[in-house]
Amino acid sequence: MVMVTVNYEYEDSPVERAKTYTPERAEVFVNLPGLDWKIWLDAAEDKRTGGIYHFRDRASADAYVNGPIIDRMRKNKAYKNMQIRTFNTREEMSRITRAPIFSNEDEALSKSAAE
């Protein structure tokens, strides 16, 4: 499992930024190859926004980071100080701390193995 974090500063007001968050915008990520989920982040007081992405594998994460969505973001002059990071997941430690990256089936297996 691989996590990608993306965050950047924006120039418009937080109120204007909030208007861009539509269901249609989120739908783009529903069928993104290898993506299990995305958490949308917002720090309106800092005019910073971003996301945390959970991918099944490195190839899918790399394809996203090097793909058209991120490419458009990089070219958008309204986005400043963009930071993109890719991390491997420490699965055992994440299980112990109940990270929400495992399916319910995985959780059940983990509990039964501990018993």
JOJOMO-V678296 format. One record per run of one state. SS is the DSSP state (A for helix, B for strand, O for the rest). FROM is the first residue (numbers start at 0). LEN is the number of residues. Records with the same first field share a line. If there is no record, write none. Layout:
# JOJOMO-V678296
SS->FROM-LEN, FROM-LEN
This chain:
# JOJOMO-V678296
O->0-1, 10-3, 18-4, 27-7, 46-1, 55-2, 65-2, 75-3, 88-2, 96-7, 114-1
B->1-9, 34-9, 47-8, 78-10
A->13-5, 22-5, 43-3, 57-8, 67-8, 90-6, 103-11
